[in-house]
Amino acid sequence: MVKSEARARFQAKIAEWERDGRLPSKDGPKTADYFERWMEEHRTAINPTTWRNESSWMRTMNAIIGNIRLNRLTADDINGMCRRLRRTRKSKTVNTYLAVLGAMLRTAKRDGLIADDPMENVGRMPEDRYERPILDVADPAKVIEAALAEPDPAVAVFDSSDEREKWALMFELAFTTGMRPGERYGLMPYQLELHHGIPVINVCQQAKPIPAGATIPDWMEAEHLDGAIWLTKPKTAKGVRTVPIPQGLWDRLWAHIVKWGVPSHGLVFTNLYGHPIRRDNEEKRWRRALKMAGLPYVDIYSARHWLATELAAAGASDEERTAIMGHTDIHTTSVYTHWRERRLAETLDAALPDLRDGQ
């Protein structure tokens, strides 16, 4: 390589580092350039799906504020961006974008690229109130009964009693343990343990789709299962937990495991072809069970909300509720808890004296 080529490559590298802020420059990097660098640098700090989502949000924000120099980005610029985004997006979505932008700007301040963080003068957008619908107290039993029932032969292409029992078990797990979908899909026999004679599930892994070509961080301890499905640690450190289960569910799980000869580190639940369960597989069965039970549609994740609600109604402590749900704090568990009017009425009836002597 001649000196002129080496010099050109060196100058190009200098220009690149000045462009994204790795080297100081007169004007500083554009917000878009620094954002791209920041996303790449924390690629291994989050799971691939989160990284892909945040990259998409970054591109959306860059289309509006990306050409502004990072050290000239103001709260007014960010608020203006929020107003534009709000035309086509919910406030909750815009606040999610802001959380990513805020994390980037805090890093930029630590890097000395900005003197003040403009996000300190940007407030969260008021979010639309959304109350997730969940099933009533006795409804899960109806769902499980419907999952076991023989369907209309004109509708079902293939539906054996074994297949129906599998899905009934999956739904029973969802309601009884509050396990996340991926945690149920990744369940293996070795996770069924007896602690002092009490049957529990050691929730320590999940089956998760990871996009092809994605960078998988070492901390995820990912093990390839099949196709795009990988076995990884749960969502958070608190997600690793032991959840007691009823003896009846324990017996049914082991009957299923023995019947199908599932090895200790094999998947308890698979599809008809022996591959890992996917969300769309479960969604079809879930919708059918709800319809056969004559219940309104709620998504499968509402089973976690149902359990959180019943735990609170039963008087479980904050520590017990977060331990079972696998949440980091009680605030998150509270979001999953829905106080039914009937329960509140029963509590008030028990708490209040008769103020009119029965009149």
C-alpha positions, 0 to 999 in steps of 0.5 A: 500500500502506497503512503497516499492510500494509507494517509487517505484511510487514516483521514477517513477513519479520523473523519468517521470518529469525528462524525460520531463523536469518538474524537472531538470536532469543531461542531460535534456529532449530529444526533443521528450519528451519535445515536448509531454509535451508541446503539452499536456500543450497547448492542451486547447489553440488551437482548437482540429483540430489544435491540432491534426494536430500539434501533427502529425507534431510533430511526423514527426519531432520527428522521425528525431530530437526527440532523441537529447537532447533539450539542445543540439539541434542545428540550424544544426540539424534543418536545416538537418531535413528540408532538409530531410522533403523537399524530400517529402514535399513542402517548405510551409509545412516544414515552417508550421512544423518549426512554431510549433517547434519554438513556442515549443523552445521559451517556452523551453527557458522561462522554462530555459531548454535551454540557446539559441533558435537554431531557431534564426539561422534557416531561413524559406525555400523559398516557391514555388510560387502558384497563386490560380486560381479564377473565373472571374468577371462575373463567379459567376453569371454563377455558381449560374445560373447553380446551379438553372438549371435542371440537366440531368435526367440521372445523377441526382438521386434526385434533386428538385427545392428547393434543387437547390435553397438551393445550389444557395443561399449557393454559393451566400452567399459565393461570396457576403459575403466571409463567410467561409464554416463553417460560412455558414453551421452554419448560423441561422435566428437570425444572420440576422439583420437590422442595421439602415435599412441595412440588415446584417449578424452577423457572430458570429459562425461556424459549425465545425467537431471535432474529437470524444474524442477530448478535446474542450477548454472552450473558443471555447464555443462549442455547440453540433449540430449533430454527429461530428458537433459542433457550435463554435465561428469563427476562430479568434476574428476578425472573429466575424463581421457584413457583409452587404448583398444586399436586394435581397439576404436578401429577398431570405434568408428569403423566404427560412427560412419562407418556411421551418419553420426554427426556430430562432436558427435552421440551415438555411441550412441542408442536405436532412435528416435535418442534418448539411451541410458537406464539401463533400455535398457542393463539389459535388454541387459546381463541378456540377455547375462549369461543367454545367456553362462550367467553370474550377474547382476552390475550393469553398474557392476561393469564398473568394478570389474572393470577396477580389479581387473585394473589392480591385478593387472597391477601398475599404480601407484596414480597409473595406476589413479586416472588411468584410473578418474577417482577423486580418490584411491587409497582410492576406487579400492581400494574398486573393487579385489577381490583374487581368491584365484587371483591372490593364490595365484599371487602367493604361489607366486611370492614364497615359496621351497619351504620343504620342498625339494619334499617 
